Amino acid sequence: MSNDNGLFTNRAETFESKVNSIPLSDVDTGTQGSIGDLVGNATEQISTLVRAEIELAKTEMRSEVKKGVIGGGLFGVAGAIALYSSFFFFFFLAEVLAVFLDRWAAFLIVFLAMLVVAGLLALFGYKKVKKISAPKKTIASVNELKALVPGKATEALEKKNRGMYS
């Protein structure tokens, strides 16, 4: 059935709005209470907002961490393939030397060169590890914090004095 406006409808031509009541105030504002109530409400809303922001950050970080893990895994696979490929490089090097020397001598030279390089790297690594020292500033800071704890101040002083006079 069509009306004069060209609309097809089975309903009545007129529309009556029915509103039982009109709110006199915003439902979120409520009645104004004391300053304590206002501060409590503000604190609660800030707490909710902070929790929501933390959840958003967690969600974003999960996807970023997932990308990082996948990228790291791919780098690991690439490194493993490169490591295993180095075997073929040294084999190639020995075969090139075999053109000029006996085959056994070429492989022996490559083997000894690899041992020398591994030994030098181990020596440099050992020297670097030997230079590692304790975190002196952190230890001093922790000892100062111990002195601030009630009852621990006298113990810390006694230990310090024992260390100085021992």
C-alpha positions as CSV (number, residue, x, y, z in Angstrom):
1,M,0.0,0.0,0.0
2,S,1.5,3.4,-1.0
3,N,0.8,6.7,0.6
4,D,0.7,10.1,-1.2
5,N,4.5,10.6,-0.6
6,G,5.3,7.4,-2.5
7,L,6.3,5.4,0.6
8,F,5.2,1.8,0.9
9,T,4.0,1.1,4.4
10,N,1.3,-0.7,6.3
11,R,1.5,1.6,9.2
12,A,-0.5,4.6,10.1
13,E,0.4,7.9,8.3
14,T,1.2,9.7,11.5
15,F,3.9,9.1,14.0
16,E,3.4,9.8,17.7
17,S,6.4,10.1,20.0
18,K,5.9,8.7,23.4
19,V,8.2,9.9,26.2
20,N,7.2,8.9,29.7
21,S,9.6,11.3,31.4
22,I,12.4,13.8,30.6
23,P,15.5,13.4,32.7
24,L,16.2,16.6,34.6
25,S,20.0,16.0,35.0
26,D,22.7,14.0,33.3
27,V,22.7,10.4,34.5
28,D,26.5,10.3,34.9
29,T,26.7,13.4,37.0
30,G,24.4,12.3,39.9
31,T,24.0,14.7,42.8
32,Q,26.9,16.8,43.9
33,G,28.3,15.4,47.1
34,S,31.1,16.4,49.3
35,I,34.6,17.1,48.2
36,G,35.6,13.7,49.5
37,D,33.0,12.1,47.2
38,L,34.2,14.1,44.2
39,V,37.8,13.2,44.9
40,G,36.8,9.6,45.3
41,N,34.9,9.6,42.1
42,A,37.8,11.3,40.3
43,T,40.3,8.8,41.7
44,E,38.1,5.9,40.6
45,Q,37.7,7.2,37.1
46,I,41.4,7.9,36.8
47,S,42.1,4.4,38.1
48,T,39.7,3.0,35.5
49,L,41.3,5.1,32.8
50,V,44.8,4.0,33.7
51,R,43.8,0.3,33.7
52,A,42.2,0.7,30.3
53,E,45.4,2.4,29.0
54,I,47.5,-0.5,30.4
55,E,45.3,-3.0,28.7
56,L,45.6,-1.1,25.4
57,A,49.4,-1.1,25.8
58,K,49.4,-4.8,26.6
59,T,47.4,-5.6,23.5
60,E,49.6,-3.5,21.3
61,M,52.7,-4.9,22.8
62,R,51.5,-8.5,22.3
63,S,51.3,-8.0,18.5
64,E,54.7,-6.2,18.5
65,V,56.3,-8.9,20.6
66,K,54.9,-11.6,18.3
67,K,56.5,-9.8,15.3
68,G,59.8,-9.6,17.2
69,V,59.7,-13.3,18.1
70,I,59.0,-14.3,14.5
71,G,61.8,-12.0,13.3
72,G,64.2,-13.3,15.8
73,G,63.3,-16.9,14.9
74,L,63.9,-16.1,11.2
75,F,67.3,-14.5,12.1
76,G,68.2,-17.7,14.1
77,V,67.3,-19.9,11.2
78,A,69.4,-17.7,8.8
79,G,72.3,-17.9,11.3
80,A,72.1,-21.7,11.5
81,I,72.1,-22.0,7.7
82,A,75.0,-19.6,7.4
83,L,76.9,-21.6,10.1
84,Y,76.4,-24.9,8.3
85,S,77.3,-23.2,5.0
86,S,80.7,-22.3,6.4
87,F,81.6,-26.0,6.3
88,F,81.2,-25.9,2.6
89,F,83.3,-22.8,2.3
90,F,86.2,-24.4,4.1
91,F,85.8,-27.5,2.0
92,F,86.0,-25.3,-1.1
93,L,89.1,-23.5,0.3
94,A,90.8,-26.9,0.8
95,E,89.9,-28.0,-2.7
96,V,91.4,-24.8,-4.2
97,L,94.6,-25.4,-2.3
98,A,94.6,-29.0,-3.5
99,V,95.2,-27.6,-7.0
100,F,98.7,-26.5,-5.9
101,L,99.4,-29.0,-3.1
102,D,98.7,-32.6,-2.3
103,R,95.1,-33.0,-1.2
104,W,95.9,-34.1,2.3
105,A,98.2,-31.1,2.8
106,A,95.5,-28.7,1.6
107,F,93.0,-30.1,4.1
108,L,95.6,-30.0,6.9
109,I,96.4,-26.4,6.2
110,V,92.7,-25.4,6.3
111,F,92.2,-27.4,9.5
112,L,95.2,-25.8,11.2
113,A,94.1,-22.3,10.1
114,M,90.7,-22.9,11.5
115,L,92.3,-24.0,14.8
116,V,94.5,-20.9,15.0
117,V,91.5,-18.6,14.4
118,A,89.4,-20.4,17.0
119,G,92.3,-20.2,19.5
120,L,92.7,-16.5,18.9
121,L,89.0,-15.8,19.3
122,A,89.0,-17.9,22.5
123,L,92.0,-15.9,23.9
124,F,90.3,-12.6,23.1
125,G,87.1,-13.8,24.7
126,Y,88.9,-15.0,27.8
127,K,90.6,-11.6,28.2
128,K,87.3,-9.8,27.9
129,V,85.6,-12.1,30.5
130,K,88.6,-11.7,32.8
131,K,88.0,-7.9,32.8
132,I,84.5,-8.2,34.1
133,S,84.2,-6.7,37.6
134,A,81.6,-6.4,40.2
135,P,79.1,-3.5,40.0
136,K,80.9,-1.4,42.5
137,K,78.5,1.6,42.4
138,T,75.4,-0.6,42.9
139,I,77.0,-2.4,45.8
140,A,77.9,0.9,47.4
141,S,74.4,2.2,46.9
142,V,72.8,-1.0,48.4
143,N,75.1,-0.7,51.4
144,E,74.0,2.9,51.9
145,L,70.4,1.8,51.7
146,K,71.1,-0.8,54.4
147,A,72.3,2.0,56.6
148,L,69.0,3.8,56.3
149,V,67.0,0.8,57.6
150,P,66.4,1.1,61.4
151,G,68.5,-1.3,63.3
152,K,70.7,-2.1,60.3
153,A,72.6,1.2,60.5
154,T,74.7,0.0,63.5
155,E,75.3,-3.4,61.9
156,A,76.5,-1.8,58.7
157,L,78.8,0.6,60.6
158,E,80.2,-2.3,62.6
159,K,80.9,-4.3,59.4
160,K,82.5,-1.3,57.8
161,N,84.7,-0.7,60.9
162,R,85.7,-4.4,61.1
163,G,86.7,-4.3,57.4
164,M,88.8,-1.2,57.9
165,Y,90.6,-2.5,61.0
166,S,91.0,-6.1,60.0
